[in-house]
């Protein structure tokens, strides 16, 4: 009982100060470091990859809402908004700007600041894009992971040829406004020359143009499609898969998320691993490491995914040789 009395007496003596102190202490606590997350697409198209990114952050000891804040800026396929978003993140004194799977966002961030750290992921050589001076020593305020998916076009063309050896019309869908299109087409044309085939290029940079491409494409047997590496095309994957299905057009993509959504076949970097690595790099930067000293990571994990249900719908018989080397087969 004496202890209780002394406690009440202490509270009375302190008066309102005992209540005000916790509020004052909280007010004096430093603000949590902020990650500015900049992206060309939309949240609903990026949920799975965002989970992998958060996992990488967690491995470095950072949990959103506990010891770090993430401010998201989604452009919803309107790249014109990226400079505005970057300026806002800079004004908010973000600790690091993150541009994952969105090369236009990475370039916009790089153009806006030479001091705030930037962590990116891109589908081609970041040196050629001007994001870093070299892979081993980036030298500036940016570093990240390159999936090199735009440079695997020839490989995908070979896989499509192995899947459908009787195909005689090869098409590719690209976004002419994407910085990844040039390296993609260059690699694709190299592969086409080696295989002695011609590839016709279809262009779309808006959802309406995607619809128009498929609406104006005549249904013709023995036609196949390669879809370029590009965040806009990725964000419109359901639309592309539906257009190809309507024409009975077998297609190959750069990520398994297309195949999960009903596409036929994909080959490319294991994107969820790329996102996890980006989370780890973000954590390292938040802990004080400089992007200039963090080598750009090159993807080493690639996956071949085949959707047998879609193959049956299209009347495509997948050769046993491809099934044997596939990392995952969706029944």
C-alpha positions in Angstrom: 0.0 0.0 0.0 2.9 2.4 0.8 4.2 2.0 -2.7 0.8 2.9 -4.2 0.6 6.0 -2.0 4.1 7.2 -2.9 3.2 6.7 -6.6 0.1 8.8 -6.3 2.0 11.5 -4.4 4.6 11.6 -7.1 2.1 12.1 -9.8 0.3 14.8 -7.8 3.6 16.6 -7.2 4.5 16.5 -10.9 1.1 17.6 -11.9 0.6 17.9 -15.6 4.3 17.5 -16.3 4.0 13.7 -15.9 1.5 13.7 -18.7 3.2 16.2 -20.9 6.7 14.6 -20.8 5.9 11.6 -23.1 4.5 14.0 -25.7 7.5 16.2 -25.5 9.8 13.2 -25.7 8.0 12.0 -28.8 8.2 15.4 -30.4 12.0 15.4 -29.9 12.5 12.1 -31.5 14.2 12.3 -35.0 12.0 11.7 -38.0 12.3 8.3 -39.6 14.4 8.1 -42.8 12.3 8.4 -45.9 12.6 6.3 -49.0 11.1 8.0 -52.1 9.7 5.3 -54.3 9.3 6.5 -57.9 7.7 4.4 -60.5 6.2 4.7 -64.0 3.4 2.2 -63.4 0.8 1.6 -60.7 0.6 -0.2 -57.4 -1.9 -2.8 -58.5 0.6 -4.0 -61.2 3.6 -4.0 -58.8 2.3 -5.6 -55.6 4.2 -8.9 -55.8 7.5 -7.2 -56.6 7.0 -4.7 -53.9 6.7 -7.5 -51.4 10.0 -8.9 -52.5 11.5 -5.4 -52.2 10.3 -5.1 -48.6 11.8 -8.5 -47.9 15.2 -7.2 -48.9 14.8 -4.1 -46.7 13.8 -6.3 -43.8 17.0 -8.4 -44.2 18.9 -5.2 -43.6 16.9 -4.4 -40.5 14.4 -1.9 -42.0 10.6 -2.3 -41.7 8.2 0.2 -43.2 6.4 2.1 -40.5 8.8 1.1 -37.7 12.1 2.5 -38.6 11.7 3.8 -42.2 9.0 5.5 -44.2 8.3 4.9 -47.8 6.7 7.7 -49.9 5.2 6.3 -53.1 4.8 8.2 -56.4 3.1 6.2 -59.1 2.9 7.8 -62.6 0.3 5.4 -63.9 2.1 5.2 -67.3 2.3 9.0 -67.6 6.1 9.6 -67.7 5.5 13.4 -68.0 4.7 13.4 -64.3 8.1 11.9 -63.2 10.0 15.2 -63.0 7.2 16.7 -60.8 7.3 13.6 -58.5 11.1 13.7 -58.2 11.1 17.4 -57.3 8.5 16.7 -54.6 10.6 13.9 -53.2 13.7 16.1 -53.1 11.7 18.9 -51.4 10.7 16.3 -48.7 14.4 15.6 -48.1 14.1 11.9 -48.9 17.1 9.9 -47.8 17.2 7.8 -51.0 15.2 7.6 -54.2 14.3 4.2 -55.5 13.3 3.5 -59.1 12.7 -0.3 -59.5 11.9 -1.8 -62.9 11.3 1.6 -64.2 14.2 3.0 -66.3 12.4 6.2 -67.1 12.0 6.9 -63.4 15.7 6.2 -62.8 16.7 8.6 -65.6 14.3 11.2 -64.2 15.8 10.9 -60.8 19.4 11.0 -62.1 18.6 14.2 -64.1 17.2 15.9 -61.0 19.8 15.3 -58.4 23.5 14.6 -58.2 23.5 14.3 -54.4 20.6 12.2 -53.1 21.4 8.5 -53.4 19.5 6.6 -56.1 18.9 2.8 -56.2 17.6 1.5 -59.5 16.8 -1.7 -61.4 17.0 -1.7 -65.1 16.7 -4.2 -68.0 19.8 -3.2 -69.8 23.3 -1.8 -69.4 23.1 1.2 -67.0 26.5 2.5 -68.3 25.0 2.9 -71.7 22.0 4.7 -70.2 24.3 7.1 -68.3 23.1 6.0 -64.9 26.6 5.0 -63.8 30.2 5.4 -64.9 31.0 1.7 -64.7 29.5 -1.4 -63.2 32.3 -2.0 -60.7 32.6 1.6 -59.6 29.4 3.6 -60.3 31.2 6.8 -59.3 28.1 9.0 -58.8 25.0 9.0 -56.6 23.3 6.0 -58.3 23.7 2.2 -58.2 21.5 -0.8 -58.3 20.7 -4.0 -60.2 20.6 -4.7 -63.9 18.4 -7.6 -65.1 19.7 -7.4 -68.7 16.3 -8.5 -70.0 16.4 -6.2 -73.0 19.6 -8.0 -74.0 18.0 -11.4 -74.0 15.9 -10.9 -77.1 18.0 -13.2 -79.3 17.7 -15.9 -76.6 13.9 -15.6 -76.6 13.8 -15.7 -80.3 15.7 -19.0 -80.3 13.3 -20.4 -77.6 10.3 -19.4 -79.7 11.9 -21.0 -82.8 12.4 -24.2 -80.8 8.9 -24.1 -79.5 7.3 -23.6 -82.9 9.8 -24.7 -85.6 7.3 -24.3 -88.4 6.6 -20.6 -87.6 7.2 -18.4 -90.6 6.1 -15.0 -89.4 7.9 -13.4 -86.5 6.5 -10.2 -84.9 7.7 -8.1 -82.0 5.8 -5.6 -79.9 7.8 -2.6 -78.6 7.2 0.7 -76.9 9.1 3.2 -79.2 9.3 5.7 -76.2 11.2 3.2 -74.0 14.9 3.6 -73.4 15.1 -0.2 -73.4 13.7 -0.6 -77.0 16.9 0.2 -78.8 19.1 -2.4 -77.1 16.2 -4.9 -77.3 15.8 -4.5 -81.1 19.6 -4.6 -81.6 19.9 -7.9 -79.8 16.8 -9.2 -81.6 18.0 -8.4 -85.0 21.4 -10.0 -84.2 19.5 -13.2 -83.3 17.3 -13.0 -86.4 20.3 -12.7 -88.7 21.9 -15.8 -87.1 18.7 -17.7 -87.6 18.0 -16.4 -91.1 14.6 -15.0 -90.3 12.9 -11.6 -90.5 11.1 -9.9 -87.6 8.4 -7.3 -88.2 8.2 -4.6 -85.5 4.9 -3.5 -84.1 4.8 -0.3 -82.0 2.6 0.9 -79.1 3.1 3.4 -76.4 -0.5 3.8 -75.1 -3.2 1.3 -74.2 -5.2 2.4 -77.2 -2.3 1.7 -79.5 -1.9 -1.8 -78.0 -5.5 -2.5 -78.9 -5.1 -1.1 -82.4 -2.0 -3.3 -83.0 -4.0 -6.5 -82.3 -7.2 -5.2 -84.0 -5.3 -4.5 -87.2 -3.2 -7.6 -87.2 -4.6 -10.2 -89.5 -5.1 -13.7 -88.1 -2.6 -15.8 -89.8 -1.3 -19.4 -89.0 2.4 -19.9 -88.2 2.7 -16.4 -86.7 4.5 -15.8 -83.4 5.1 -12.8 -81.2 7.9 -11.5 -79.0 7.0 -8.8 -76.4 9.8 -6.4 -75.6 11.1 -5.6 -72.2 9.4 -2.4 -71.0 7.6 -1.3 -67.8 4.7 0.1 -69.9 4.1 -3.2 -71.7 4.5 -5.0 -68.4 1.8 -2.8 -66.8 -0.5 -3.6 -69.7 0.2 -7.4 -69.7 -3.4 -8.4 -69.3 -4.4 -6.4 -72.4 -1.5 -7.8 -74.4 -2.2 -11.4 -73.3 -5.9 -11.0 -74.2 -5.0 -9.5 -77.7 -2.7 -12.4 -78.5 -5.2 -15.0 -77.3 -7.9 -13.5 -79.5 -5.7 -14.0 -82.5 -4.5 -17.4 -81.4 -1.0 -15.9 -81.4 1.7 -17.7 -79.4 3.9 -15.2 -77.6 7.0 -15.1 -75.5 7.6 -12.5 -72.7 10.4 -11.4 -70.4 8.9 -12.2 -67.0 7.0 -15.1 -65.5 4.2 -12.7 -64.4 3.0 -12.7 -68.0 2.8 -16.5 -67.9 1.1 -16.4 -64.5 -1.5 -14.2 -66.1 -2.1 -16.6 -69.0 0.8 -16.0 -71.3 2.4 -18.9 -73.1 6.1 -18.7 -72.3 8.7 -16.4 -70.7 12.4 -16.2 -70.2 14.3 -13.6 -68.2 15.8 -12.6 -65.0 14.1 -13.8 -61.8 12.5 -10.4 -61.1 11.5 -11.1 -57.5 15.1 -11.8 -56.7 16.1 -8.5 -58.4 13.6 -6.7 -56.3 14.9 -8.3 -53.1 18.4 -7.3 -54.0 17.2 -3.8 -54.6 15.8 -3.8 -51.0 19.1 -5.0 -49.7 21.0 -2.2 -51.5 18.5 0.4 -50.3 19.2 -0.8 -46.7 22.9 -0.5 -47.2 22.6 3.1 -48.5 20.3 3.9 -45.5 23.1 2.6 -43.2 25.6 5.0 -44.7 27.2 3.3 -47.7 27.7 5.4 -50.8 26.3 4.4 -54.2 29.6 5.4 -55.8 31.2 2.5 -53.9 28.5 -0.1 -54.4 29.0 -2.1 -57.6 26.0 -2.6 -59.9 24.7 -6.2 -59.4 24.2 -8.2 -62.6 21.4 -10.8 -62.4 22.6 -14.3 -62.3 19.3 -16.1 -61.9 17.2 -16.5 -65.0 14.0 -18.5 -65.4 12.1 -20.2 -68.2 8.4 -20.6 -67.5 5.8 -22.4 -69.7 2.0 -22.4 -69.3 0.8 -25.7 -70.6 -2.9 -24.7 -70.2 -2.3 -21.8 -72.6 -0.4 -24.1 -74.9 -3.3 -26.5 -75.2 -5.7 -23.6 -75.8 -3.4 -22.4 -78.7 -2.9 -25.9 -80.0 0.8 -25.7 -79.3 2.6 -28.9 -78.5 5.6 -28.1 -76.3 8.6 -30.2 -77.2 10.0 -32.5 -74.4 13.3 -30.8 -74.7 11.9 -27.4 -73.6 9.8 -29.0 -70.8 13.0 -30.6 -69.5 14.9 -27.3 -69.2 11.9 -25.2 -67.9 12.3 -23.9 -64.4 8.5 -24.1 -63.9 5.7 -25.6 -65.9 2.2 -24.3 -65.1 -0.4 -27.1 -65.7 
